[in-house]
């Protein structure tokens, strides 16, 4: 971490890394369980959630980071650019590419009744 970054930046970076770590751990937990243990019924995620997670998994890490900071941490494009060390135009391009890619991927995956025209 650069010494000139604000504590807020460090907190967001740490929170982002923790979220990714939890996501990876959850993916590992969803693998086949030990057969020697009694099985427990688990609630299945909705088809929409599965489609969104699969689409997000296909995006490059830099696009996913911009998306998380913009949509979940509610940072402005300028703040994301400062935090990630890229120009604001790059952040805008990443968000735009994300929306286009996600739209295409979700149209292919979502059930017919949930698609929006």
MOPAC internal coordinates of N, CA, C and O (Angstrom, degrees):
PM7 1SCF
backbone

  N    0.0000 0     0.00 0     0.00 0    0    0    0
  C    1.4566 1     0.00 0     0.00 0    1    0    0
  C    1.5207 1   109.23 1     0.00 0    2    1    0
  O    1.2310 1   120.90 1   -41.51 1    3    2    1
  N    1.3133 1   115.88 1   138.49 1    3    2    1
  C    1.4576 1   120.19 1   176.88 1    5    3    2
  C    1.5128 1   109.49 1   -72.26 1    6    5    3
  O    1.2310 1   121.14 1   -33.61 1    7    6    5
  N    1.3238 1   115.42 1   146.39 1    7    6    5
  C    1.4700 1   119.42 1  -177.53 1    9    7    6
  C    1.5190 1   112.38 1   -75.09 1   10    9    7
  O    1.2310 1   119.65 1   162.86 1   11   10    9
  N    1.3439 1   118.27 1   -17.14 1   11   10    9
  C    1.4620 1   119.67 1  -178.31 1   13   11   10
  C    1.5277 1   112.80 1   -89.96 1   14   13   11
  O    1.2310 1   119.80 1  -178.06 1   15   14   13
  N    1.3169 1   117.98 1     1.94 1   15   14   13
  C    1.4639 1   120.23 1   178.47 1   17   15   14
  C    1.5222 1   110.26 1   -79.09 1   18   17   15
  O    1.2310 1   121.47 1   -26.46 1   19   18   17
  N    1.3023 1   114.79 1   153.54 1   19   18   17
  C    1.4619 1   119.77 1  -179.04 1   21   19   18
  C    1.5235 1   110.35 1   -79.68 1   22   21   19
  O    1.2310 1   120.15 1   -20.58 1   23   22   21
  N    1.3210 1   117.32 1   159.42 1   23   22   21
  C    1.4611 1   120.32 1   175.97 1   25   23   22
  C    1.5285 1   111.70 1   -60.10 1   26   25   23
  O    1.2310 1   120.29 1   147.05 1   27   26   25
  N    1.3424 1   117.06 1   -32.95 1   27   26   25
  C    1.4636 1   120.10 1   178.15 1   29   27   26
  C    1.5204 1   110.99 1   -60.11 1   30   29   27
  O    1.2310 1   120.98 1   139.07 1   31   30   29
  N    1.3067 1   115.72 1   -40.93 1   31   30   29
  C    1.4587 1   120.43 1   178.89 1   33   31   30
  C    1.5269 1   110.69 1   -62.36 1   34   33   31
  O    1.2310 1   120.74 1   136.99 1   35   34   33
  N    1.3182 1   116.19 1   -43.01 1   35   34   33
  C    1.4694 1   120.44 1   178.42 1   37   35   34
  C    1.5223 1   110.51 1   -62.21 1   38   37   35
  O    1.2310 1   120.19 1   137.73 1   39   38   37
  N    1.3221 1   117.25 1   -42.27 1   39   38   37
  C    1.4674 1   121.10 1  -179.67 1   41   39   38
  C    1.5214 1   110.51 1   -63.91 1   42   41   39
  O    1.2310 1   119.84 1   135.33 1   43   42   41
  N    1.3376 1   117.91 1   -44.67 1   43   42   41
  C    1.4635 1   120.94 1   179.55 1   45   43   42
  C    1.5230 1   111.05 1   -63.88 1   46   45   43
  O    1.2310 1   120.27 1   137.82 1   47   46   45
  N    1.3342 1   117.08 1   -42.18 1   47   46   45
  C    1.4601 1   120.52 1   178.59 1   49   47   46
  C    1.5202 1   110.49 1   -62.82 1   50   49   47
  O    1.2310 1   120.23 1   135.92 1   51   50   49
  N    1.3037 1   117.17 1   -44.08 1   51   50   49
  C    1.4628 1   121.27 1   178.79 1   53   51   50
  C    1.5231 1   110.55 1   -64.22 1   54   53   51
  O    1.2310 1   120.11 1   136.91 1   55   54   53
  N    1.3332 1   117.39 1   -43.09 1   55   54   53
  C    1.4651 1   120.93 1   178.85 1   57   55   54
  C    1.5254 1   110.53 1   -62.83 1   58   57   55
  O    1.2310 1   120.46 1   139.21 1   59   58   57
  N    1.3301 1   116.72 1   -40.79 1   59   58   57
  C    1.4606 1   120.77 1   178.11 1   61   59   58
  C    1.5252 1   110.49 1   -61.73 1   62   61   59
  O    1.2310 1   120.45 1   133.82 1   63   62   61
  N    1.3230 1   116.74 1   -46.18 1   63   62   61
  C    1.4686 1   120.17 1  -179.81 1   65   63   62
  C    1.5233 1   111.58 1   -64.43 1   66   65   63
  O    1.2310 1   120.15 1   141.19 1   67   66   65
  N    1.3227 1   117.32 1   -38.81 1   67   66   65
  C    1.4690 1   120.57 1   176.70 1   69   67   66
  C    1.5228 1   111.07 1   -64.06 1   70   69   67
  O    1.2310 1   120.49 1   138.92 1   71   70   69
  N    1.3241 1   116.67 1   -41.08 1   71   70   69
  C    1.4650 1   120.08 1   179.27 1   73   71   70
  C    1.5216 1   110.58 1   -63.34 1   74   73   71
  O    1.2310 1   120.25 1   136.34 1   75   74   73
  N    1.3326 1   117.13 1   -43.66 1   75   74   73
  C    1.4613 1   120.35 1   178.23 1   77   75   74
  C    1.5230 1   110.10 1   -64.34 1   78   77   75
  O    1.2310 1   120.14 1   139.83 1   79   78   77
  N    1.3198 1   117.34 1   -40.17 1   79   78   77
  C    1.4596 1   121.28 1   179.04 1   81   79   78
  C    1.5237 1   110.59 1   -62.36 1   82   81   79
  O    1.2310 1   120.54 1   136.30 1   83   82   81
  N    1.3309 1   116.57 1   -43.70 1   83   82   81
  C    1.4652 1   120.45 1   178.69 1   85   83   82
  C    1.5151 1   110.75 1   -64.39 1   86   85   83
  O    1.2310 1   120.50 1   140.18 1   87   86   85
  N    1.3360 1   116.66 1   -39.82 1   87   86   85
  C    1.4591 1   121.28 1   179.49 1   89   87   86
  C    1.5253 1   109.69 1   -62.17 1   90   89   87
  O    1.2310 1   120.15 1   135.13 1   91   90   89
  N    1.3359 1   117.31 1   -44.87 1   91   90   89
  C    1.4690 1   120.67 1   178.28 1   93   91   90
  C    1.5238 1   111.31 1   -63.31 1   94   93   91
  O    1.2310 1   120.64 1   137.61 1   95   94   93
  N    1.3265 1   116.37 1   -42.39 1   95   94   93
  C    1.4626 1   120.65 1   179.19 1   97   95   94
  C    1.5269 1   110.24 1   -62.22 1   98   97   95
  O    1.2310 1   120.51 1   138.38 1   99   98   97
  N    1.3258 1   116.63 1   -41.62 1   99   98   97
  C    1.4610 1   120.58 1   179.06 1  101   99   98
  C    1.5233 1   110.70 1   -63.80 1  102  101   99
  O    1.2310 1   120.22 1   141.20 1  103  102  101
  N    1.3233 1   117.19 1   -38.80 1  103  102  101
  C    1.4637 1   120.62 1   176.89 1  105  103  102
  C    1.5194 1   110.32 1   -61.57 1  106  105  103
  O    1.2310 1   120.14 1   138.11 1  107  106  105
  N    1.3384 1   117.34 1   -41.89 1  107  106  105
  C    1.4547 1   120.71 1   178.52 1  109  107  106
  C    1.5281 1   111.32 1   -67.08 1  110  109  107
  O    1.2310 1   120.60 1   142.99 1  111  110  109
  N    1.3274 1   116.45 1   -37.01 1  111  110  109
  C    1.4622 1   120.67 1   179.20 1  113  111  110
  C    1.5166 1   112.08 1   -66.75 1  114  113  111
  O    1.2310 1   120.32 1   153.34 1  115  114  113
  N    1.3276 1   117.00 1   -26.66 1  115  114  113
  C    1.4546 1   120.48 1  -178.70 1  117  115  114
  C    1.5283 1   113.01 1   -79.16 1  118  117  115
  O    1.2310 1   120.39 1   174.19 1  119  118  117
  N    1.3106 1   116.87 1    -5.81 1  119  118  117
  C    1.4673 1   119.48 1   176.55 1  121  119  118
  C    1.5164 1   109.32 1   -70.55 1  122  121  119
  O    1.2310 1   121.03 1    -8.96 1  123  122  121
  N    1.3106 1   115.63 1   171.04 1  123  122  121
  C    1.4632 1   120.48 1  -177.78 1  125  123  122
  C    1.5259 1   110.32 1   -55.15 1  126  125  123
  O    1.2310 1   121.63 1   -45.36 1  127  126  125
  N    1.3226 1   114.48 1   134.64 1  127  126  125
  C    1.4577 1   119.13 1  -178.44 1  129  127  126
  C    1.5288 1   110.54 1   -84.17 1  130  129  127
  O    1.2310 1   121.17 1    -9.69 1  131  130  129
  N    1.3137 1   115.36 1   170.31 1  131  130  129
  C    1.4586 1   122.18 1   178.90 1  133  131  130
  C    1.5251 1   108.94 1   -65.26 1  134  133  131
  O    1.2310 1   120.25 1   -55.02 1  135  134  133
  N    1.3143 1   117.13 1   124.98 1  135  134  133
  C    1.4670 1   120.96 1  -176.34 1  137  135  134
  C    1.5205 1   112.67 1   -69.98 1  138  137  135
  O    1.2310 1   120.01 1   162.97 1  139  138  137
  N    1.3073 1   117.59 1   -17.03 1  139  138  137
  C    1.4572 1   119.52 1  -179.36 1  141  139  138
  C    1.5246 1   112.24 1   -78.09 1  142  141  139
  O    1.2310 1   120.71 1   164.51 1  143  142  141
  N    1.3334 1   116.26 1   -15.49 1  143  142  141
  C    1.4634 1   120.75 1   179.00 1  145  143  142
  C    1.5223 1   109.66 1   -93.27 1  146  145  143
  O    1.2310 1   120.47 1   -32.32 1  147  146  145
  N    1.3187 1   116.70 1   147.68 1  147  146  145
  C    1.4681 1   118.16 1   176.75 1  149  147  146
  C    1.5231 1   109.81 1   -64.38 1  150  149  147
  O    1.2310 1   120.91 1   -39.29 1  151  150  149
  N    1.3180 1   115.86 1   140.71 1  151  150  149
  C    1.4612 1   118.87 1  -178.91 1  153  151  150
  C    1.5207 1   109.89 1   -79.48 1  154  153  151
  O    1.2310 1   121.74 1   -34.04 1  155  154  153
  N    1.3090 1   114.27 1   145.96 1  155  154  153
  C    1.4582 1   120.51 1   177.52 1  157  155  154
  C    1.5147 1   107.94 1  -117.49 1  158  157  155
  O    1.2310 1   121.16 1   -38.05 1  159  158  157
  N    1.3068 1   115.39 1   141.95 1  159  158  157
  C    1.4616 1   119.83 1   179.27 1  161  159  158
  C    1.5234 1   109.05 1   -71.89 1  162  161  159
  O    1.2310 1   120.97 1   -50.20 1  163  162  161
  N    1.3093 1   115.76 1   129.80 1  163  162  161
  C    1.4615 1   120.40 1   177.44 1  165  163  162
  C    1.5158 1   108.89 1  -116.36 1  166  165  163
  O    1.2310 1   121.59 1   -33.21 1  167  166  165
  N    1.3072 1   114.56 1   146.79 1  167  166  165
  C    1.4537 1   120.06 1   178.28 1  169  167  166
  C    1.5201 1   109.14 1   -77.63 1  170  169  167
  O    1.2310 1   120.45 1   -49.74 1  171  170  169
  N    1.2978 1   116.74 1   130.26 1  171  170  169
  C    1.4590 1   121.78 1  -178.81 1  173  171  170
  C    1.5278 1   110.26 1   -81.12 1  174  173  171
  O    1.2310 1   120.35 1   -38.13 1  175  174  173
  N    1.3408 1   116.93 1   141.87 1  175  174  173
  C    1.4699 1   119.62 1   177.42 1  177  175  174
  C    1.5288 1   110.05 1   -69.36 1  178  177  175
  O    1.2310 1   121.07 1   -23.42 1  179  178  177
  N    1.3080 1   115.55 1   156.58 1  179  178  177
  C    1.4654 1   119.87 1   179.40 1  181  179  178
  C    1.5277 1   109.71 1   -68.74 1  182  181  179
  O    1.2310 1   120.22 1   -24.72 1  183  182  181
  N    1.3279 1   117.18 1   155.28 1  183  182  181
  C    1.4706 1   120.12 1   177.70 1  185  183  182
  C    1.5249 1   112.24 1   -58.53 1  186  185  183
  O    1.2310 1   120.23 1   146.19 1  187  186  185
  N    1.3366 1   117.16 1   -33.81 1  187  186  185
  C    1.4672 1   120.17 1   178.71 1  189  187  186
  C    1.5238 1   110.90 1   -63.64 1  190  189  187
  O    1.2310 1   120.91 1   134.90 1  191  190  189
  N    1.3255 1   115.87 1   -45.10 1  191  190  189
  C    1.4685 1   120.08 1  -179.50 1  193  191  190
  C    1.5265 1   111.01 1   -63.63 1  194  193  191
  O    1.2310 1   120.71 1   137.47 1  195  194  193
  N    1.3144 1   116.24 1   -42.53 1  195  194  193
  C    1.4675 1   120.51 1   178.61 1  197  195  194
  C    1.5234 1   109.99 1   -61.03 1  198  197  195
  O    1.2310 1   120.36 1   137.11 1  199  198  197
  N    1.3236 1   116.92 1   -42.89 1  199  198  197
  C    1.4637 1   120.91 1  -179.87 1  201  199  198
  C    1.5203 1   111.54 1   -64.42 1  202  201  199
  O    1.2310 1   119.96 1   137.10 1  203  202  201
  N    1.3295 1   117.68 1   -42.90 1  203  202  201
  C    1.4761 1   121.11 1  -179.69 1  205  203  202
  C    1.5240 1   110.20 1   -66.20 1  206  205  203
  O    1.2310 1   119.99 1   134.77 1  207  206  205
  N    1.3380 1   117.63 1   -45.23 1  207  206  205
  C    1.4660 1   120.22 1   179.89 1  209  207  206
  C    1.5230 1   111.54 1   -63.42 1  210  209  207
  O    1.2310 1   120.08 1   139.55 1  211  210  209
  N    1.3307 1   117.45 1   -40.45 1  211  210  209
  C    1.4671 1   120.43 1   178.23 1  213  211  210
  C    1.5259 1   110.67 1   -64.69 1  214  213  211
  O    1.2310 1   120.62 1   140.65 1  215  214  213
  N    1.3254 1   116.42 1   -39.35 1  215  214  213
  C    1.4681 1   120.08 1   179.15 1  217  215  214
  C    1.5233 1   110.39 1   -66.89 1  218  217  215
  O    1.2310 1   119.94 1   135.80 1  219  218  217
  N    1.3229 1   117.72 1   -44.20 1  219  218  217
  C    1.4644 1   120.85 1   179.50 1  221  219  218
  C    1.5238 1   111.49 1   -63.35 1  222  221  219
  O    1.2310 1   120.24 1   144.48 1  223  222  221
  N    1.3176 1   117.14 1   -35.52 1  223  222  221
  C    1.4670 1   120.90 1  -179.70 1  225  223  222
  C    1.5240 1   111.81 1   -64.42 1  226  225  223
  O    1.2310 1   120.03 1   157.19 1  227  226  225
  N    1.3168 1   117.55 1   -22.81 1  227  226  225
  C    1.4616 1   121.08 1  -178.65 1  229  227  226
  C    1.5275 1   113.02 1   -85.64 1  230  229  227
  O    1.2310 1   120.44 1   169.94 1  231  230  229
  N    1.3095 1   116.76 1   -10.06 1  231  230  229
  C    1.4663 1   120.19 1  -178.28 1  233  231  230
  C    1.5236 1   111.03 1   -82.87 1  234  233  231
  O    1.2310 1   120.12 1   -29.66 1  235  234  233
  N    1.3207 1   117.38 1   150.34 1  235  234  233
  C    1.4680 1   120.74 1   174.47 1  237  235  234
  C    1.5274 1   111.03 1   -63.17 1  238  237  235
  O    1.2310 1   120.56 1   -27.00 1  239  238  237
  N    1.3110 1   116.53 1   153.00 1  239  238  237
  C    1.4657 1   122.25 1  -176.70 1  241  239  238
  C    1.5268 1   112.38 1   -58.19 1  242  241  239
  O    1.2310 1   119.54 1   141.40 1  243  242  241
  N    1.3433 1   118.49 1   -38.60 1  243  242  241
  C    1.4586 1   119.92 1  -178.43 1  245  243  242
  C    1.5341 1   111.38 1   -66.22 1  246  245  243
  O    1.2310 1   119.90 1   144.68 1  247  246  245
  N    1.3284 1   117.80 1   -35.32 1  247  246  245
  C    1.4635 1   120.50 1   176.14 1  249  247  246
  C    1.5260 1   110.43 1   -69.12 1  250  249  247
  O    1.2310 1   120.49 1   136.49 1  251  250  249
  N    1.3371 1   116.67 1   -43.51 1  251  250  249
  C    1.4701 1   119.99 1   179.06 1  253  251  250
  C    1.5234 1   110.77 1   -60.55 1  254  253  251
  O    1.2310 1   120.32 1   139.40 1  255  254  253
  N    1.3189 1   116.99 1   -40.60 1  255  254  253
  C    1.4668 1   120.01 1  -179.36 1  257  255  254
  C    1.5187 1   110.82 1   -64.51 1  258  257  255
  O    1.2310 1   120.43 1   135.30 1  259  258  257
  N    1.3308 1   116.79 1   -44.70 1  259  258  257
  C    1.4639 1   120.38 1   178.11 1  261  259  258
  C    1.5285 1   110.66 1   -60.66 1  262  261  259
  O    1.2310 1   120.41 1   140.48 1  263  262  261
  N    1.3148 1   116.81 1   -39.52 1  263  262  261
  C    1.4636 1   121.80 1  -179.85 1  265  263  262
  C    1.5188 1   110.56 1   -64.59 1  266  265  263
  O    1.2310 1   120.49 1   132.58 1  267  266  265
  N    1.3215 1   116.67 1   -47.42 1  267  266  265
  C    1.4638 1   120.92 1  -179.66 1  269  267  266
  C    1.5208 1   110.20 1   -61.33 1  270  269  267
  O    1.2310 1   120.18 1   134.01 1  271  270  269
  N    1.3189 1   117.27 1   -45.99 1  271  270  269
  C    1.4607 1   119.97 1  -178.48 1  273  271  270
  C    1.5230 1   111.91 1   -66.66 1  274  273  271
  O    1.2310 1   120.44 1   144.65 1  275  274  273
  N    1.3303 1   116.77 1   -35.35 1  275  274  273
  C    1.4683 1   120.09 1  -177.86 1  277  275  274
  C    1.5275 1   111.75 1   -78.90 1  278  277  275
  O    1.2310 1   120.45 1   129.34 1  279  278  277
  N    1.3254 1   116.75 1   -50.66 1  279  278  277
  C    1.4643 1   119.99 1  -172.55 1  281  279  278
  C    1.5305 1   113.95 1   -87.12 1  282  281  279
  O    1.2310 1   119.44 1   149.27 1  283  282  281
  N    1.3160 1   118.68 1   -30.73 1  283  282  281
  C    1.4539 1   120.37 1  -176.28 1  285  283  282
  C    1.5269 1   113.53 1  -103.90 1  286  285  283
  O    1.2310 1   120.26 1   144.77 1  287  286  285
  N    1.3313 1   117.10 1   -35.23 1  287  286  285
  C    1.4634 1   119.67 1   178.08 1  289  287  286
  C    1.5318 1   111.29 1   -93.70 1  290  289  287
  O    1.2310 1   120.63 1   174.49 1  291  290  289
  N    1.3279 1   116.41 1    -5.51 1  291  290  289
  C    1.4660 1   123.31 1   176.66 1  293  291  290
  C    1.5280 1   112.86 1    56.89 1  294  293  291
  O    1.2310 1   120.91 1  -141.28 1  295  294  293
  N    1.3336 1   115.86 1    38.72 1  295  294  293
  C    1.4635 1   119.60 1   176.16 1  297  295  294
  C    1.5282 1   109.41 1   -86.20 1  298  297  295
  O    1.2310 1   120.84 1   -27.44 1  299  298  297
  N    1.3077 1   115.99 1   152.56 1  299  298  297
  C    1.4591 1   120.36 1   175.84 1  301  299  298
  C    1.5261 1   108.82 1   -77.87 1  302  301  299
  O    1.2310 1   121.28 1   -15.30 1  303  302  301
  N    1.3197 1   115.15 1   164.70 1  303  302  301
  C    1.4679 1   120.33 1   178.20 1  305  303  302
  C    1.5336 1   109.41 1   -59.10 1  306  305  303
  O    1.2310 1   120.52 1   139.08 1  307  306  305
  N    1.3119 1   116.61 1   -40.92 1  307  306  305
  C    1.4738 1   120.94 1   179.46 1  309  307  306
  C    1.5256 1   111.23 1   -61.46 1  310  309  307
  O    1.2310 1   120.36 1   135.24 1  311  310  309
  N    1.3394 1   116.92 1   -44.76 1  311  310  309
  C    1.4659 1   120.68 1  -179.84 1  313  311  310
  C    1.5293 1   111.82 1   -65.40 1  314  313  311
  O    1.2310 1   120.84 1   142.29 1  315  314  313
  N    1.3190 1   116.01 1   -37.71 1  315  314  313
  C    1.4678 1   119.57 1   177.68 1  317  315  314
  C    1.5216 1   109.64 1   -65.15 1  318  317  315
  O    1.2310 1   120.70 1   138.07 1  319  318  317
  N    1.3195 1   116.26 1   -41.93 1  319  318  317
  C    1.4633 1   120.38 1   179.03 1  321  319  318
  C    1.5228 1   110.76 1   -61.44 1  322  321  319
  O    1.2310 1   120.29 1   136.66 1  323  322  321
  N    1.3257 1   117.06 1   -43.34 1  323  322  321
  C    1.4659 1   120.13 1   178.80 1  325  323  322
  C    1.5324 1   111.04 1   -64.20 1  326  325  323
  O    1.2310 1   120.76 1   137.69 1  327  326  325
  N    1.3135 1   116.16 1   -42.31 1  327  326  325
  C    1.4593 1   119.76 1  -177.08 1  329  327  326
  C    1.5268 1   112.85 1   -69.83 1  330  329  327
  O    1.2310 1   120.56 1   141.98 1  331  330  329
  N    1.3127 1   116.54 1   -38.02 1  331  330  329
  C    1.4648 1   119.50 1  -177.24 1  333  331  330
  C    1.5245 1   112.89 1   -91.83 1  334  333  331
  O    1.2310 1   120.23 1   170.36 1  335  334  333
  N    1.3288 1   117.16 1    -9.64 1  335  334  333
  C    1.4580 1   120.23 1   177.25 1  337  335  334
  C    1.5144 1   114.43 1    75.17 1  338  337  335
  O    1.2310 1   120.55 1  -150.07 1  339  338  337
  N    1.3205 1   116.55 1    29.93 1  339  338  337
  C    1.4684 1   120.94 1   177.89 1  341  339  338
  C    1.5217 1   108.85 1  -124.69 1  342  341  339
  O    1.2310 1   119.76 1   -19.64 1  343  342  341
  N    1.3336 1   118.07 1   160.36 1  343  342  341
  C    1.4648 1   120.54 1   178.38 1  345  343  342
  C    1.5332 1   111.39 1   -65.34 1  346  345  343
  O    1.2310 1   120.70 1   -23.83 1  347  346  345
  N    1.3379 1   116.26 1   156.17 1  347  346  345
  C    1.4669 1   119.96 1   179.94 1  349  347  346
  C    1.5250 1   111.45 1   -61.79 1  350  349  347
  O    1.2310 1   120.42 1   146.52 1  351  350  349
  N    1.3157 1   116.80 1   -33.48 1  351  350  349
  C    1.4675 1   120.45 1   177.74 1  353  351  350
  C    1.5220 1   111.72 1   -61.29 1  354  353  351
  O    1.2310 1   120.57 1   143.93 1  355  354  353
  N    1.3288 1   116.52 1   -36.07 1  355  354  353
  C    1.4667 1   120.55 1   178.19 1  357  355  354
  C    1.5197 1   110.23 1   -66.73 1  358  357  355
  O    1.2310 1   120.25 1   138.11 1  359  358  357
  N    1.3193 1   117.13 1   -41.89 1  359  358  357
  C    1.4721 1   120.74 1   178.28 1  361  359  358
  C    1.5267 1   109.34 1   -62.32 1  362  361  359
  O    1.2310 1   120.37 1   134.28 1  363  362  361
  N    1.3369 1   116.89 1   -45.72 1  363  362  361
  C    1.4624 1   120.44 1   179.05 1  365  363  362
  C    1.5259 1   110.76 1   -60.61 1  366  365  363
  O    1.2310 1   120.40 1   138.79 1  367  366  365
  N    1.3248 1   116.84 1   -41.21 1  367  366  365
  C    1.4672 1   120.35 1   179.31 1  369  367  366
  C    1.5277 1   110.92 1   -64.79 1  370  369  367
  O    1.2310 1   120.26 1   138.93 1  371  370  369
  N    1.3396 1   117.11 1   -41.07 1  371  370  369
  C    1.4617 1   120.31 1   178.89 1  373  371  370
  C    1.5248 1   111.16 1   -63.05 1  374  373  371
  O    1.2310 1   120.53 1   136.47 1  375  374  373
  N    1.3209 1   116.59 1   -43.53 1  375  374  373
  C    1.4681 1   119.91 1   178.88 1  377  375  374
  C    1.5293 1   110.83 1   -65.68 1  378  377  375
  O    1.2310 1   120.45 1   139.85 1  379  378  377
  N    1.3082 1   116.74 1   -40.15 1  379  378  377
  C    1.4603 1   120.56 1   178.91 1  381  379  378
  C    1.5300 1   110.77 1   -64.67 1  382  381  379
  O    1.2310 1   120.65 1   134.36 1  383  382  381
  N    1.3466 1   116.36 1   -45.64 1  383  382  381
  C    1.4698 1   120.03 1   178.18 1  385  383  382
  C    1.5195 1   110.95 1   -60.98 1  386  385  383
  O    1.2310 1   121.04 1   140.80 1  387  386  385
  N    1.3403 1   115.61 1   -39.20 1  387  386  385
  C    1.4630 1   120.15 1   178.75 1  389  387  386
  C    1.5221 1   110.28 1   -59.95 1  390  389  387
  O    1.2310 1   120.28 1   132.29 1  391  390  389
  N    1.3071 1   117.07 1   -47.71 1  391  390  389
  C    1.4701 1   120.10 1  -177.51 1  393  391  390
  C    1.5248 1   110.94 1   -62.78 1  394  393  391
  O    1.2310 1   120.52 1   137.72 1  395  394  393
  N    1.3306 1   116.62 1   -42.28 1  395  394  393
  C    1.4689 1   120.04 1   179.91 1  397  395  394
  C    1.5331 1   110.87 1   -66.15 1  398  397  395
  O    1.2310 1   120.50 1   134.94 1  399  398  397
  N    1.3166 1   116.65 1   -45.06 1  399  398  397
  C    1.4619 1   121.08 1  -179.54 1  401  399  398
  C    1.5160 1   110.82 1   -65.27 1  402  401  399
  O    1.2310 1   120.57 1   134.39 1  403  402  401
  N    1.3170 1   116.51 1   -45.61 1  403  402  401
  C    1.4580 1   120.51 1  -178.99 1  405  403  402
  C    1.5238 1   110.76 1   -62.56 1  406  405  403
  O    1.2310 1   120.36 1   139.45 1  407  406  405
  N    1.3129 1   116.92 1   -40.55 1  407  406  405
  C    1.4598 1   120.94 1   178.47 1  409  407  406
  C    1.5255 1   110.70 1   -59.34 1  410  409  407
  O    1.2310 1   120.39 1   133.83 1  411  410  409
  N    1.3247 1   116.87 1   -46.17 1  411  410  409
  C    1.4586 1   121.34 1   179.36 1  413  411  410
  C    1.5219 1   111.43 1   -65.02 1  414  413  411
  O    1.2310 1   120.46 1   133.11 1  415  414  413
  N    1.3257 1   116.73 1   -46.89 1  415  414  413
  C    1.4621 1   120.33 1  -177.96 1  417  415  414
  C    1.5207 1   112.16 1   -65.25 1  418  417  415
  O    1.2310 1   120.27 1   139.62 1  419  418  417
  N    1.3178 1   117.10 1   -40.38 1  419  418  417
  C    1.4662 1   119.85 1  -178.58 1  421  419  418
  C    1.5179 1   111.98 1   -72.69 1  422  421  419
  O    1.2310 1   119.76 1   146.00 1  423  422  421
  N    1.3188 1   118.06 1   -34.00 1  423  422  421
  C    1.4529 1   120.38 1   177.54 1  425  423  422
  C    1.5206 1   110.17 1   -61.47 1  426  425  423
  O    1.2310 1   120.54 1   144.55 1  427  426  425
  N    1.3230 1   116.57 1   -35.45 1  427  426  425
  C    1.4592 1   120.71 1   179.48 1  429  427  426
  C    1.5186 1   112.93 1   -75.89 1  430  429  427
  O    1.2310 1   119.66 1   154.70 1  431  430  429
  N    1.3318 1   118.26 1   -25.30 1  431  430  429
  C    1.4639 1   121.44 1  -171.15 1  433  431  430
  C    1.5188 1   115.53 1  -104.39 1  434  433  431
  O    1.2310 1   120.06 1   149.44 1  435  434  433
  N    1.3225 1   117.49 1   -30.56 1  435  434  433
  C    1.4643 1   119.63 1  -173.96 1  437  435  434
  C    1.5251 1   110.67 1   -72.00 1  438  437  435
  O    1.2310 1   120.80 1   -33.16 1  439  438  437
  N    1.3270 1   116.08 1   146.84 1  439  438  437
  C    1.4718 1   118.55 1   174.86 1  441  439  438
  C    1.5265 1   110.54 1   -59.98 1  442  441  439
  O    1.2310 1   120.41 1   -27.21 1  443  442  441
  N    1.3164 1   116.81 1   152.79 1  443  442  441
  C    1.4607 1   122.68 1  -175.21 1  445  443  442
  C    1.5272 1   112.70 1   -54.34 1  446  445  443
  O    1.2310 1   119.84 1   139.21 1  447  446  445
  N    1.3383 1   117.90 1   -40.79 1  447  446  445
  C    1.4620 1   120.04 1  -174.98 1  449  447  446
  C    1.5227 1   113.62 1   -71.26 1  450  449  447
  O    1.2310 1   119.11 1   164.50 1  451  450  449
  N    1.3491 1   119.29 1   -15.50 1  451  450  449
  C    1.4636 1   120.68 1  -178.89 1  453  451  450
  C    1.5209 1   112.55 1  -102.52 1  454  453  451
  O    1.2310 1   119.66 1   177.31 1  455  454  453
  N    1.3170 1   118.25 1    -2.69 1  455  454  453
  C    1.4624 1   120.58 1   178.57 1  457  455  454
  C    1.5128 1   110.65 1   -74.49 1  458  457  455
  O    1.2310 1   121.40 1   -38.11 1  459  458  457
  N    1.3261 1   114.93 1   141.89 1  459  458  457
  C    1.4644 1   120.46 1   176.94 1  461  459  458
  C    1.5106 1   108.51 1  -104.08 1  462  461  459
  O    1.2310 1   120.72 1   -43.09 1  463  462  461
  N    1.2947 1   116.23 1   136.91 1  463  462  461
  C    1.4696 1   120.28 1  -178.83 1  465  463  462
  C    1.4967 1   109.59 1   -87.24 1  466  465  463
  O    1.2310 1   120.10 1   180.00 1  467  466  465

